[in-house]
Amino acid sequence: MAKSNDPLREADTVSTQILERPETKDADTGPEMFHYVRKEKIAESAVMGTYVIALCGDKFPVTKTPKPGSPVCPACKEIYDAMKH
């Protein structure tokens, strides 16, 4: 069978994959940490893409759910612990 010069015909034989783009951070920010934010703002941010403000003052959209044992922002933890007393 002769090779076709039709690029669409050749594309039929090429497999495609969907790659998820990992969330990137600047190299000097260290490991990704999770922050304390207002509970009622989490779902809204995750669905609408609105920004939340963490206890430490960082602003960001919620894109991930922390798993048990995930690293927590030390500033958020300190403020949260002070609020409990």
N, C-alpha and C positions, 0 to 999 in steps of 0.2 A: 504494500500500500504506500503510495507516494505521500510525502509530508505536505500538509496544506499550508498555504501562505496566508490563510485567513486567521488573524489573531483571536477572533472570537471562538473559532473552532478549537484552537489550541488551549484557550482558557478553560474549556470544558474539562480538560484532563488535569488541570492544576487544582490541588486541594487548597482550601482556605481555612484559616483559623482566626478566631477572635481572641485578641490579647487584651487583657485588662491592664490599663496603665497604672502602675503603682503610684501611690501618693509620694511625692518627693519633698524633701526638706533640705535646707542648706546644710552643708557638711559640718559647720561649726555649732549647730544647735543641739547636737547630741542625740540620744535615743528619743523616739516619740514618747510623749507622756500624755496622760489623760488629765483633764481638769475638772474641777467641781463647777457646775452651772445650775441654774434654776431648773428644777425638774419639769415644770410646765412648759419650758421653752425648747426642750430637747426634740419632741415630736415635730413641732412646728418647723424647727431648723432643718431636721432631716428631710421633711417633705417639701418645704417651700424653699429651702436653701438660704433662709435668713441667718444672720449672724447672731451668736449668743455671746455673752460677756461672762468670762470665768471669774471666780473670786479674786484671782490674782490680777485681773484687768485685761487678759488676752481676749481678743475678739476673733471669732472663727465660725464657719458653718459646721454643724455636726455631720460627720461623714462616717464615723466608725463607732461601734459599741465596744466598750472595754470588757475584757474577760477577767475573771478572778485572777489576781496576781499581777495585773498590768501595772506598769510604773505610773505613779501619780505625781503631778506637779508639786514639788515641795512647798512652794508659796501657797498654793490652794489648800494643801493639807494643813499647814500651820494656821491659816485663817479659819478653816472649818473647825479645827480642834479648839481654837479660842472661842468660837461661837457656841460650842456645846456647853461651855462652863458658865 
